[in-house]
Amino acid sequence: MEQIKYILYSVLILVGAALTYTVMKPMVQTQWIASPAKEPAIGSNADYTKPEPKNIAGKNLFQANCMTCHSLAKVLTGPALADVESRGPWTKRENLVKWVKNPALFISGNPYAKELSVQFNGQVMPSFTHLSEKEINQIFDYIKEASATIWQDIIAMP
């Protein structure tokens, strides 16, 4: 009798597992593998589409020169750059240009930049002497434009 009880328990466990698999498989597939397109609810953020930046040249320069170490919204190897022009000496665009051209020289004379260097374990951004002032300004114009849309992106997250 005892053996039959264990056999019945085993059968119940197998049937339960089979039912769970049968019920859960379609849910997993629709959620993770192939989410079906749904009609957005009225007032939802699902209809938000991120606008393409107007400053394509700045975006391309940012992607080619800055994205390895910087993000707009996340700290990576370097600080997040959203709203960078509202912090420290960066409120003056000419300081940003000097920084990008020669960060090590700028650090020596600026307490904010020194603290930033300490915050990132003494790592200093490489010099970008190959970029013209116009190109650097295009990058920061793009950052300024993209910073304005970050909050819209956060609000639009489902």
N, CA, C and O of each residue as an XYZ file, in Angstrom:
632
protein
N       0.815     -1.186      0.000
C       0.000      0.000      0.000
C       0.866      1.261      0.000
O       0.558      2.251     -0.664
N       1.939      1.196      0.752
C       2.854      2.324      0.861
C       3.477      2.647     -0.502
O       3.649      3.818     -0.840
N       3.815      1.612     -1.288
C       4.425      1.807     -2.597
C       3.433      2.450     -3.568
O       3.816      3.288     -4.385
N       2.179      2.066     -3.482
C       1.160      2.634     -4.368
C       1.010      4.126     -4.073
O       0.851      4.932     -4.990
N       1.062      4.480     -2.815
C       0.942      5.884     -2.423
C       2.070      6.711     -3.068
O       1.808      7.799     -3.582
N       3.300      6.222     -3.050
C       4.422      6.938     -3.643
C       4.304      7.019     -5.163
O       4.677      8.022     -5.771
N       3.787      5.965     -5.762
C       3.573      5.967     -7.210
C       2.527      7.020     -7.565
O       2.703      7.784     -8.513
N       1.432      7.056     -6.794
C       0.386      8.052     -7.047
C       0.926      9.478     -6.866
O       0.598     10.361     -7.658
N       1.751      9.713     -5.834
C       2.357     11.031     -5.642
C       3.232     11.408     -6.847
O       3.208     12.549     -7.310
N       3.987     10.452     -7.336
C       4.857     10.706     -8.488
C       4.032     11.065     -9.716
O       4.373     11.990    -10.453
N       2.946     10.329     -9.931
C       2.071     10.598    -11.078
C       1.463     11.999    -10.937
O       1.415     12.750    -11.911
N       1.004     12.353     -9.745
C       0.433     13.679     -9.511
C       1.448     14.789     -9.772
O       1.117     15.819    -10.359
N       2.670     14.574     -9.336
C       3.728     15.565     -9.576
C       3.979     15.713    -11.067
O       4.109     16.834    -11.557
N       4.050     14.608    -11.797
C       4.273     14.669    -13.242
C       3.114     15.353    -13.958
O       3.330     16.160    -14.863
N       1.881     15.032    -13.554
C       0.711     15.668    -14.174
C       0.722     17.166    -13.870
O       0.443     17.984    -14.746
N       1.045     17.521    -12.623
C       1.123     18.937    -12.252
C       2.188     19.672    -13.050
O       1.963     20.797    -13.496
N       3.334     19.053    -13.231
C       4.410     19.668    -14.009
C       3.991     19.833    -15.465
O       4.262     20.866    -16.077
N       3.332     18.817    -16.022
C       2.875     18.887    -17.415
C       1.841     20.002    -17.577
O       1.885     20.746    -18.556
N       0.917     20.122    -16.633
C      -0.100     21.176    -16.696
C       0.551     22.557    -16.562
O       0.203     23.491    -17.285
N       1.483     22.670    -15.644
C       2.170     23.942    -15.462
C       2.905     24.327    -16.734
O       2.843     25.480    -17.160
N       3.595     23.384    -17.340
C       4.314     23.651    -18.584
C       3.341     24.063    -19.681
O       3.605     25.011    -20.420
N       2.230     23.366    -19.790
C       1.247     23.650    -20.836
C       0.644     25.039    -20.661
O       0.422     25.753    -21.638
N       0.383     25.415    -19.425
C      -0.221     26.717    -19.159
C       0.815     27.838    -19.276
O       0.513     28.904    -19.812
N       2.013     27.609    -18.788
C       3.021     28.664    -18.739
C       3.732     28.898    -20.073
O       4.167     30.019    -20.337
N       3.859     27.894    -20.903
C       4.602     28.026    -22.157
C       4.062     29.153    -23.034
O       4.854     29.974    -23.499
N       2.759     29.234    -23.281
C       2.277     30.339    -24.116
C       2.522     31.708    -23.485
O       2.780     32.675    -24.202
N       2.445     31.807    -22.156
C       2.687     33.093    -21.499
C       4.134     33.519    -21.655
O       4.409     34.684    -21.941
N       5.043     32.609    -21.475
C       6.460     32.923    -21.605
C       6.767     33.323    -23.039
O       7.503     34.283    -23.267
N       6.220     32.610    -23.998
C       6.481     32.930    -25.393
C       5.969     34.312    -25.753
O       6.670     35.065    -26.429
N       4.772     34.665    -25.322
C       4.245     35.973    -25.698
C       4.932     37.099    -24.951
O       5.063     38.198    -25.488
N       5.371     36.856    -23.730
C       6.012     37.933    -22.980
C       7.460     38.146    -23.387
O       7.899     39.289    -23.513
N       8.207     37.079    -23.595
C       9.635     37.244    -23.792
C      10.103     37.000    -25.214
O      11.061     37.628    -25.664
N       9.461     36.124    -25.908
C       9.963     35.766    -27.227
C       9.335     36.625    -28.315
O      10.047     37.234    -29.113
N       8.033     36.678    -28.353
C       7.372     37.405    -29.429
C       6.195     38.187    -28.868
O       5.047     37.757    -28.977
N       6.481     39.325    -28.272
C       5.397     40.126    -27.714
C       4.493     40.612    -28.836
O       4.953     41.280    -29.762
N       3.214     40.281    -28.757
C       2.314     40.732    -29.807
C       2.087     42.233    -29.690
O       2.099     42.794    -28.594
N       1.880     42.874    -30.836
C       1.608     44.306    -30.832
C       0.239     44.542    -30.220
O      -0.748     43.914    -30.603
N       0.198     45.444    -29.279
C      -1.058     45.754    -28.620
C      -1.444     47.181    -28.947
O      -0.589     48.030    -29.196
N      -2.701     47.425    -28.943
C      -3.221     48.770    -29.126
C      -2.938     49.560    -27.850
O      -3.330     49.117    -26.770
N      -2.267     50.721    -27.933
C      -1.979     51.463    -26.715
C      -3.258     51.978    -26.070
O      -4.198     52.387    -26.752
N      -3.273     51.949    -24.755
C      -4.424     52.457    -24.025
C      -4.443     53.968    -24.112
O      -3.391     54.599    -24.216
N      -5.618     54.552    -24.071
C      -5.743     55.996    -24.128
C      -5.040     56.578    -22.909
O      -5.250     56.135    -21.780
N      -4.201     57.582    -23.162
C      -3.475     58.216    -22.072
C      -2.225     57.460    -21.658
O      -1.543     57.875    -20.721
N      -1.906     56.359    -22.334
C      -0.700     55.614    -21.963
C       0.505     56.229    -22.652
O       0.374     57.062    -23.549
N       1.669     55.805    -22.217
C       2.907     56.288    -22.812
C       3.355     55.421    -23.979
O       4.416     55.661    -24.555
N       2.570     54.426    -24.330
C       2.965     53.484    -25.369
C       3.057     54.146    -26.739
O       3.747     53.639    -27.623
N       2.372     55.268    -26.926
C       2.398     55.916    -28.231
C       3.546     56.925    -28.352
O       3.661     57.599    -29.376
N       4.398     57.038    -27.319
C       5.530     57.955    -27.346
C       6.628     57.390    -28.226
O       7.038     56.242    -28.050
N       7.101     58.176    -29.161
C       8.256     57.782    -29.963
C       9.342     58.826    -29.752
O       9.087     60.030    -29.783
N      10.539     58.345    -29.541
C      11.662     59.227    -29.259
C      11.979     60.036    -30.514
O      12.169     59.467    -31.589
N      12.035     61.366    -30.381
C      12.348     62.176    -31.552
C      13.798     62.002    -31.977
O      14.689     61.833    -31.144
N      14.012     62.045    -33.248
C      15.367     61.964    -33.799
C      16.034     63.323    -33.574
O      15.399     64.354    -33.799
N      17.286     63.353    -33.138
C      17.931     64.641    -32.874
C      18.096     65.463    -34.148
O      18.249     64.924    -35.243
N      18.060     66.778    -33.974
C      18.262     67.674    -35.119
C      19.739     67.764    -35.458
O      20.106     67.981    -36.613
N      20.582     67.599    -34.455
C      22.023     67.735    -34.614
C      22.649     66.368    -34.905
O      23.268     65.761    -34.032
N      22.485     65.903    -36.115
C      23.001     64.583    -36.509
C      24.531     64.561    -36.466
O      25.129     63.567    -36.057
N      25.160     65.660    -36.891
C      26.634     65.712    -36.874
C      27.147     65.561    -35.440
O      28.107     64.829    -35.199
N      26.516     66.246    -34.495
C      26.916     66.141    -33.095
C      26.692     64.749    -32.549
O      27.513     64.228    -31.795
N      25.568     64.143    -32.935
C      25.279     62.773    -32.492
C      26.351     61.816    -33.011
O      26.853     60.975    -32.266
N      26.692     61.947    -34.276
C      27.715     61.070    -34.862
C      29.080     61.274    -34.196
O      29.799     60.309    -33.935
N      29.428     62.530    -33.924
C      30.696     62.806    -33.242
C      30.673     62.249    -31.819
O      31.672     61.700    -31.354
N      29.543     62.385    -31.124
C      29.404     61.836    -29.776
C      29.582     60.321    -29.804
O      30.312     59.760    -28.987
N      28.919     59.670    -30.740
C      29.011     58.217    -30.825
C      30.427     57.766    -31.167
O      30.892     56.748    -30.656
N      31.105     58.503    -32.013
C      32.446     58.106    -32.437
C      33.520     58.401    -31.383
O      34.518     57.685    -31.304
N      33.323     59.445    -30.579
C      34.396     59.883    -29.683
C      34.088     59.762    -28.196
O      35.012     59.677    -27.387
N      32.823     59.752    -27.820
C      32.477     59.871    -26.399
C      31.788     58.636    -25.820
O      31.942     58.339    -24.635
N      31.041     57.925    -26.637
C      30.190     56.838    -26.137
C      30.947     55.680    -25.509
O      30.363     54.903    -24.754
N      32.197     55.552    -25.797
C      32.972     54.468    -25.196
C      33.011     54.620    -23.677
O      32.982     53.631    -22.944
N      33.076     55.854    -23.218
C      33.215     56.110    -21.782
C      32.022     56.829    -21.158
O      31.853     56.797    -19.939
N      31.204     57.469    -21.968
C      30.116     58.294    -21.443
C      28.760     57.867    -21.989
O      28.625     57.415    -23.127
N      27.775     58.029    -21.135
C      26.371     57.891    -21.506
C      25.716     59.209    -21.129
O      26.295     60.006    -20.390
N      24.530     59.436    -21.628
C      23.829     60.638    -21.207
C      23.275     60.477    -19.799
O      23.347     61.407    -18.996
N      22.723     59.309    -19.493
C      21.995     59.136    -18.239
C      22.681     58.224    -17.221
O      22.251     58.164    -16.069
N      23.738     57.513    -17.621
C      24.380     56.568    -16.702
C      25.855     56.891    -16.548
O      26.514     57.335    -17.488
N      26.358     56.660    -15.350
C      27.790     56.785    -15.115
C      28.439     55.508    -15.654
O      28.061     54.402    -15.270
N      29.391     55.669    -16.523
C      30.144     54.524    -17.054
C      31.590     54.694    -16.584
O      31.831     54.899    -15.394
N      32.539     54.612    -17.489
C      33.922     54.887    -17.141
C      34.084     56.361    -16.789
O      34.914     56.732    -15.959
N      33.271     57.191    -17.439
C      33.227     58.625    -17.155
C      31.834     59.003    -16.687
O      30.923     58.175    -16.710
N      31.659     60.256    -16.258
C      30.360     60.675    -15.727
C      29.279     60.745    -16.805
O      29.564     60.852    -17.998
N      28.031     60.681    -16.345
C      26.892     60.880    -17.249
C      26.922     62.329    -17.729
O      27.243     63.236    -16.962
N      26.589     62.539    -18.989
C      26.754     63.877    -19.556
C      25.459     64.676    -19.702
O      25.496     65.818    -20.160
N      24.336     64.110    -19.330
C      23.088     64.881    -19.406
C      23.217     66.118    -18.521
O      23.664     66.032    -17.377
N      22.830     67.242    -19.054
C      22.877     68.518    -18.324
C      24.274     68.868    -17.825
O      24.415     69.524    -16.793
N      25.298     68.441    -18.539
C      26.680     68.700    -18.120
C      26.961     70.199    -18.022
O      27.785     70.629    -17.215
N      26.278     70.987    -18.840
C      26.548     72.426    -18.843
C      25.921     73.158    -17.664
O      25.980     74.386    -17.595
N      25.331     72.426    -16.749
C      24.777     73.050    -15.542
C      25.637     72.734    -14.323
O      25.257     73.059    -13.198
N      26.800     72.099    -14.535
C      27.644     71.662    -13.412
C      29.022     72.316    -13.469
O      29.598     72.518    -14.538
N      29.523     72.637    -12.287
C      30.902     73.099    -12.137
C      31.324     74.146    -13.144
O      30.555     75.049    -13.474
N      32.556     74.026    -13.636
C      33.062     75.016    -14.589
C      32.470     74.844    -15.992
O      32.733     75.640    -16.894
N      31.671     73.795    -16.153
C      31.156     73.488    -17.488
C      30.008     74.412    -17.884
O      29.475     74.304    -18.988
N      29.621     75.330    -16.975
C      28.572     76.282    -17.331
C      29.063     77.244    -18.409
O      28.263     77.899    -19.078
N      30.380     77.324    -18.572
C      30.965     78.121    -19.650
C      31.455     77.162    -20.733
O      32.291     76.296    -20.475
N      30.940     77.321    -21.915
C      31.271     76.416    -23.021
C      32.757     76.408    -23.319
O      33.304     75.367    -23.682
N      33.429     77.553    -23.172
C      34.873     77.573    -23.478
C      35.656     76.668    -22.527
O      36.704     76.141    -22.901
N      35.156     76.480    -21.296
C      35.816     75.546    -20.375
C      35.643     74.105    -20.851
O      36.558     73.293    -20.717
N      34.491     73.790    -21.398
C      34.283     72.446    -21.950
C      35.230     72.195    -23.122
O      35.791     71.107    -23.251
N      35.402     73.195    -23.966
C      36.303     73.049    -25.114
C      37.732     72.833    -24.620
O      38.441     71.962    -25.122
N      38.156     73.635    -23.625
C      39.513     73.464    -23.062
C      39.667     72.075    -22.445
O      40.701     71.427    -22.607
N      38.631     71.626    -21.738
C      38.648     70.310    -21.098
C      38.836     69.204    -22.134
O      39.688     68.330    -21.975
N      38.046     69.250    -23.177
C      38.106     68.194    -24.195
C      39.464     68.211    -24.899
O      40.024     67.159    -25.205
N      39.978     69.392    -25.148
C      41.283     69.499    -25.821
C      42.436     68.994    -24.951
O      43.358     68.351    -25.453
N      42.383     69.294    -23.616
C      43.490     68.900    -22.738
C      43.008     68.770    -21.285
O      43.214     69.679    -20.481
N      42.372     67.648    -20.952
C      41.828     67.471    -19.605
C      42.880     67.549    -18.495
O      42.613     68.126    -17.441
N      44.059     66.986    -18.709
C      45.090     66.967    -17.669
C      45.506     68.382    -17.291
O      45.713     68.666    -16.111
N      45.631     69.263    -18.254
C      45.998     70.648    -17.991
C      44.874     71.366    -17.239
O      45.136     72.162    -16.337
N      43.646     71.086    -17.608
C      42.492     71.737    -16.968
C      42.373     71.299    -15.508
O      42.023     72.105    -14.646
N      42.663     70.029    -15.228
C      42.561     69.506    -13.861
C      43.503     70.250    -12.913
O      43.149     70.541    -11.771
N      44.688     70.548    -13.396
C      45.687     71.169    -12.514
C      45.232     72.514    -11.964
O      45.677     72.912    -10.888
N      44.366     73.218    -12.664
C      43.961     74.536    -12.200
C      42.511     74.644    -11.774
O      42.013     75.753    -11.577
N      41.811     73.512    -11.625
C      40.390     73.596    -11.305
C      40.004     72.580    -10.234
O      40.123     71.376    -10.461
N      39.541     73.047     -9.063
C      39.186     72.124     -7.972
C      38.056     71.155     -8.336
O      38.079     69.995     -7.923
N      37.069     71.624     -9.105
C      35.960     70.750     -9.501
C      36.482     69.598    -10.356
O      36.107     68.443    -10.152
N      37.342     69.919    -11.306
C      37.909     68.897    -12.184
C      38.803     67.937    -11.404
O      38.836     66.742    -11.697
N      39.530     68.456    -10.410
C      40.351     67.588     -9.567
C      39.473     66.588     -8.823
O      39.787     65.398     -8.771
N      38.381     67.067     -8.250
C      37.455     66.201     -7.517
C      36.854     65.149     -8.447
O      36.676     63.996     -8.056
N      36.546     65.547     -9.664
C      36.013     64.607    -10.649
C      37.036     63.508    -10.935
O      36.683     62.335    -11.053
N      38.299     63.900    -11.043
C      39.369     62.929    -11.265
C      39.470     61.952    -10.103
O      39.639     60.750    -10.309
N      39.367     62.468     -8.884
C      39.413     61.613     -7.694
C      38.232     60.649     -7.688
O      38.381     59.468     -7.375
N      37.060     61.166     -8.038
C      35.840     60.344     -8.071
C      35.993     59.157     -9.019
O      35.426     58.091     -8.779
N      36.755     59.340    -10.095
C      36.960     58.263    -11.069
C      38.343     57.635    -10.932
O      38.971     57.258    -11.921
N      38.810     57.530     -9.676
C      40.049     56.820     -9.324
C      41.275     57.325    -10.074
O      42.143     56.541    -10.457
N      41.342     58.623    -10.279
C      42.513     59.213    -10.913
C      42.550     59.073    -12.425
O      43.480     59.553    -13.073
N      41.551     58.421    -12.985
C      41.513     58.311    -14.444
C      41.183     59.672    -15.043
O      40.289     60.377    -14.573
N      41.912     60.019    -16.073
C      41.696     61.289    -16.745
C      41.302     60.995    -18.189
O      41.873     60.128    -18.849
N      40.322     61.735    -18.648
C      39.871     61.577    -20.028
C      41.044     61.871    -20.977
O      41.835     62.777    -20.715
N      41.159     61.121    -22.062
C      42.231     61.422    -23.019
C      41.973     62.756    -23.719
O      40.834     63.215    -23.804
N      43.028     63.360    -24.209
C      42.910     64.611    -24.968
C      42.329     64.318    -26.341
O      42.674     63.317    -26.969
N      41.464     65.175    -26.795
C      40.891     65.045    -28.135
C      41.336     66.234    -28.975
O      40.527     67.059    -29.400
N      42.638     66.301    -29.200
C      43.212     67.424    -29.941
C      42.818     67.400    -31.412
O      42.892     68.425    -32.089
N      42.405     66.255    -31.908
C      42.019     66.148    -33.314
C      40.651     66.773    -33.600
O      40.307     67.003    -34.760
N      39.866     67.049    -32.546
C      38.557     67.659    -32.742
C      38.698     69.174    -32.800
O      39.401     69.778    -31.989
N      38.024     69.774    -33.766
C      38.026     71.232    -33.855
C      37.064     71.809    -32.819
O      36.248     71.083    -32.250
N      37.162     73.099    -32.580
C      36.242     73.755    -31.639
C      34.799     73.620    -32.137
O      33.871     73.429    -31.351
N      34.633     73.723    -33.442
C      33.288     73.577    -34.023
C      32.726     72.176    -33.739
O      31.560     72.036    -33.371
N      33.560     71.142    -33.911
C      33.107     69.765    -33.654
C      32.771     69.546    -32.177
O      31.786     68.885    -31.847
N      33.602     70.110    -31.294
C      33.334     69.980    -29.859
C      32.014     70.668    -29.517
O      31.220     70.143    -28.736
N      31.784     71.830    -30.097
C      30.517     72.528    -29.873
C      29.338     71.729    -30.417
O      28.266     71.732    -29.813
N      29.514     71.046    -31.545
C      28.446     70.201    -32.084
C      28.124     69.056    -31.114
O      26.959     68.709    -30.920
N      29.152     68.483    -30.517
C      28.944     67.403    -29.543
C      28.121     67.921    -28.359
O      27.143     67.294    -27.950
N      28.527     69.065    -27.820
C      27.810     69.585    -26.650
C      26.428     70.133    -27.010
O      25.528     70.147    -26.169
N      26.258     70.580    -28.242
C      24.905     70.957    -28.684
C      24.019     69.718    -28.730
O      22.855     69.760    -28.334
N      24.584     68.609    -29.219
C      23.824     67.349    -29.236
C      23.492     66.897    -27.812
O      22.359     66.502    -27.538
N      24.470     66.955    -26.908
C      24.240     66.538    -25.519
C      23.128     67.383    -24.899
O      22.258     66.864    -24.201
N      23.166     68.682    -25.160
C      22.134     69.581    -24.624
C      20.763     69.213    -25.175
O      19.783     69.158    -24.432
N      20.697     68.962    -26.474
C      19.433     68.579    -27.115
C      18.940     67.227    -26.592
O      17.758     67.069    -26.284
N      19.836     66.271    -26.494
C      19.454     64.929    -26.037
C      19.089     64.936    -24.555
O      18.228     64.167    -24.127
N      19.737     65.800    -23.765
C      19.416     65.893    -22.339
C      17.962     66.301    -22.134
O      17.312     65.854    -21.189
N      17.466     67.136    -23.009
C      16.088     67.610    -22.886
C      15.079     66.475    -23.089
O      13.969     66.529    -22.559
N      15.464     65.453    -23.854
C      14.525     64.350    -24.115
C      14.651     63.205    -23.115
O      13.805     62.312    -23.092
N      15.701     63.218    -22.283
C      15.890     62.118    -21.326
C      14.702     62.010    -20.392
O      14.218     60.908    -20.135
N      14.222     63.134    -19.878
C      13.098     63.087    -18.936
C      11.849     62.585    -19.635
O      11.046     61.878    -19.026
N      11.670     62.934    -20.902
C      10.524     62.397    -21.653
C      10.637     60.886    -21.784
O       9.641     60.170    -21.687
N      11.863     60.402    -22.006
C      12.077     58.953    -22.122
C      11.735     58.244    -20.814
O      11.103     57.188    -20.815
N      12.160     58.839    -19.696
C      11.895     58.221    -18.389
C      10.403     58.200    -18.117
O       9.873     57.198    -17.638
N       9.723     59.294    -18.418
C       8.277     59.370    -18.203
C       7.556     58.366    -19.099
O       6.536     57.804    -18.701
N       8.078     58.136    -20.305
C       7.424     57.262    -21.264
C       7.642     55.787    -20.996
O       7.006     54.948    -21.633
N       8.535     55.446    -20.061
C       8.790     54.019    -19.779
C       7.531     53.366    -19.236
O       6.857     53.922    -18.369
N       7.211     52.170    -19.755
C       6.006     51.487    -19.278
C       6.185     50.945    -17.875
O       5.264     50.342    -17.325
